[in-house]
Amino acid sequence: MSFKSYRIQDMPPQLPADAMAQLCKVEAATVGHYLHDRFMAPALKPIIEARRIAGTAVTLSIPGPDSTLLYYAMDRLRPGDVLVIDRAGDDRHACWGGFMATVAKLRQVAGVVIDGQVTDPVEIKAQGVATWARGVSPITTKLLNLGGAFNLPIACGGVAVNPGDAVLADDCGIVVLPPAEVAGATKVALADQADEGQWLDKLKAGVALKDMVDVEKMIAERNKLDEAAHG
């Protein structure tokens, strides 16, 4: 049985650019009306506010104080990719800062999601690369050559992420979708957002919520079911 400190796989196929452009019109919170188990922990916050991204997940796992494999990964990123970094539970060392944000800008990545800390938040904002992380730390990773995994399944923010998944992220959160579900989720979410706009127009025109949703009937039906179940 062989063992390697570095586990490296090929880059995943990129999701179609037009599909990602449509997905980027979707609010993460709209998807949250339908799904509950594919959202990363709310502790992952945007470093740059009022940004939304959608792109192909390129996965990376790097341990504690080491960022050797991050350097390897950065030379392989493509325009439109989302780099998703599993920090293997480390919450002390920042693997991302102004320098890597500059490289990411040159690579034209859609964004970066880090299950850990960053440094240089002002420089990250100056580069304009959409970034999500748990917080900020002055203690950086080093080129220690410890190991890691590139383009293998990882965990980030409590969610399984496979290379090639779609990542949608904005101020409300981060959701991960398998490629086969992107088109369906986009269609339902965009229709829902359009419908919500129509509801708001009706409310502004003076229509009451009860005229759009018969909540009183729903309450009565639920109470009737409870009475039947419990006597």
C-alpha positions in Angstrom: 0.0 0.0 0.0 1.5 3.3 -1.0 0.9 6.6 0.7 1.5 10.1 -0.7 1.4 13.4 1.2 0.1 15.2 -1.9 -3.0 13.8 -3.7 -3.5 15.6 -6.9 -6.1 15.1 -9.6 -6.8 16.8 -13.0 -8.9 20.0 -13.3 -12.6 19.3 -13.5 -14.6 20.3 -16.6 -15.8 23.8 -16.4 -19.5 24.4 -16.3 -20.9 26.3 -19.3 -20.4 30.1 -19.0 -24.0 30.9 -20.0 -25.3 28.5 -17.3 -23.1 30.3 -14.7 -24.3 33.7 -15.9 -27.9 32.6 -15.4 -27.1 31.1 -12.0 -25.4 34.3 -10.9 -28.8 36.1 -11.2 -30.1 33.8 -8.5 -30.0 34.9 -4.8 -28.7 32.3 -2.5 -31.6 33.0 -0.2 -34.0 32.1 -3.0 -32.4 28.6 -3.2 -32.8 28.5 0.5 -36.6 28.4 0.0 -36.2 24.9 -1.4 -33.0 23.4 -0.1 -31.6 23.1 3.4 -28.6 20.8 3.3 -26.2 22.3 0.7 -25.4 25.7 2.4 -22.1 26.4 4.0 -22.0 27.5 7.6 -23.1 31.2 8.1 -19.7 31.8 9.8 -18.2 32.1 6.3 -18.6 35.8 5.6 -17.9 37.9 2.5 -14.8 40.0 2.7 -16.2 42.2 0.0 -19.9 43.0 0.4 -22.6 43.3 -2.2 -21.0 40.7 -4.5 -22.5 37.6 -6.0 -20.6 34.9 -7.9 -21.3 31.6 -9.6 -18.7 29.3 -11.0 -17.0 25.9 -11.2 -15.6 24.5 -7.9 -11.9 23.8 -7.9 -11.2 22.1 -4.6 -8.1 22.3 -2.4 -7.3 21.0 1.1 -4.2 22.3 2.9 -3.1 21.6 6.4 -2.6 24.1 9.2 0.4 26.3 8.6 1.3 25.0 5.1 0.4 26.6 1.8 2.7 24.7 -0.6 -0.2 23.2 -2.6 -2.0 26.5 -2.9 0.9 27.8 -5.0 0.5 24.8 -7.2 -3.2 25.3 -7.5 -3.0 29.0 -8.4 -1.1 28.4 -11.6 -3.9 26.1 -12.8 -7.0 28.2 -12.1 -9.1 29.3 -15.1 -11.3 32.4 -15.6 -14.6 31.7 -14.0 -13.4 29.1 -11.5 -14.2 29.3 -7.8 -11.4 28.1 -5.6 -12.8 26.3 -2.5 -10.3 25.7 0.3 -10.6 23.2 3.1 -8.3 24.2 5.9 -8.5 20.9 7.7 -9.9 22.4 10.8 -7.3 25.1 11.2 -8.6 28.4 12.5 -5.3 30.2 13.3 -3.3 30.5 10.1 -4.3 32.7 7.1 -3.5 31.0 3.8 -4.9 33.9 1.8 -4.0 37.6 1.6 -3.2 40.5 -0.6 -0.5 38.6 -2.6 -2.8 35.6 -3.5 -5.7 38.0 -4.2 -3.5 39.7 -6.8 -2.7 36.3 -8.4 -6.4 35.4 -8.4 -7.2 38.6 -10.1 -4.6 37.9 -12.8 -6.2 34.4 -13.2 -9.7 36.0 -13.5 -11.2 33.6 -11.0 -14.9 34.2 -10.1 -14.1 34.0 -6.4 -12.5 32.2 -3.4 -14.2 30.4 -0.5 -12.0 29.6 2.5 -13.0 27.6 5.5 -10.6 29.5 7.6 -8.8 32.8 8.0 -7.4 35.4 5.7 -5.0 38.3 6.2 -4.7 41.7 4.4 -8.5 42.3 4.1 -7.9 45.9 2.8 -5.6 44.5 0.0 -8.1 41.8 -0.8 -10.8 44.4 -1.2 -8.5 46.5 -3.3 -8.0 43.6 -5.7 -11.7 43.1 -6.0 -11.7 39.3 -6.0 -14.8 38.1 -4.3 -13.7 36.2 -1.1 -15.5 34.4 1.7 -13.8 33.3 4.9 -14.3 32.8 8.6 -12.2 35.7 9.8 -8.9 37.5 9.8 -5.6 36.5 11.3 -2.1 38.0 11.1 -0.4 34.5 11.3 0.2 33.3 7.8 0.9 29.9 6.3 4.4 29.1 5.0 5.9 26.9 2.3 6.5 23.9 4.6 5.9 21.2 2.1 3.6 19.1 4.4 1.0 17.9 1.8 -2.6 18.3 0.9 -5.2 17.4 -1.8 -6.1 19.1 -5.0 -9.3 18.5 -6.9 -10.5 15.7 -4.6 -13.8 15.8 -2.6 -13.4 18.1 0.4 -15.5 19.6 3.2 -16.0 23.3 3.4 -18.3 25.1 5.8 -19.8 21.8 6.8 -20.8 20.9 3.2 -19.3 18.3 0.9 -17.8 19.9 -2.3 -16.7 17.9 -5.3 -14.5 19.4 -8.0 -16.7 20.5 -10.8 -19.7 21.4 -8.6 -21.4 24.8 -9.0 -20.8 27.3 -6.3 -23.2 30.2 -5.8 -22.3 32.8 -3.2 -23.5 36.2 -2.1 -24.1 38.3 1.0 -26.7 35.8 2.3 -24.6 32.6 2.0 -22.9 30.0 -0.1 -24.6 27.0 -1.8 -23.1 24.1 -3.6 -25.0 22.4 -6.4 -24.1 19.3 -8.4 -23.8 20.1 -12.1 -27.0 18.1 -13.0 -29.1 20.3 -10.7 -27.9 23.7 -11.9 -30.4 24.2 -14.7 -33.4 23.1 -12.6 -32.5 25.2 -9.6 -31.8 28.2 -11.8 -35.2 27.9 -13.5 -37.2 27.5 -10.3 -35.3 30.3 -8.5 -35.5 32.9 -11.2 -39.3 32.2 -11.6 -39.7 32.6 -7.8 -37.8 35.9 -7.8 -40.0 37.2 -10.6 -43.1 36.0 -8.8 -41.9 37.8 -5.6 -41.6 41.0 -7.6 -45.2 40.7 -8.6 -46.3 40.1 -5.0 -44.5 43.3 -4.0 -46.3 45.2 -6.7 -49.7 44.0 -5.5 -48.8 44.9 -1.9 -47.8 48.4 -2.9 -51.2 48.6 -4.7 -53.0 47.9 -1.4 -53.6 44.2 -1.7 -53.5 42.4 1.7 -51.4 39.3 2.3 -54.5 37.3 3.2 -55.8 37.9 -0.3 -52.7 36.3 -1.7 -52.2 33.5 0.8 -55.1 32.0 2.7 -53.1 31.6 6.0 -56.3 31.4 8.1 -57.4 28.4 6.1 -54.0 26.8 6.6 -54.2 27.4 10.4 -57.7 25.9 10.6 -56.6 22.8 8.6 -53.6 22.2 10.8 -55.6 22.6 14.0 -58.1 20.2 12.6 -55.4 17.6 11.9 -54.0 18.1 15.4 -57.4 17.5 17.0 -57.9 14.3 15.0 -54.5 13.0 16.0 -54.7 13.9 19.7 -58.4 13.8 20.4 
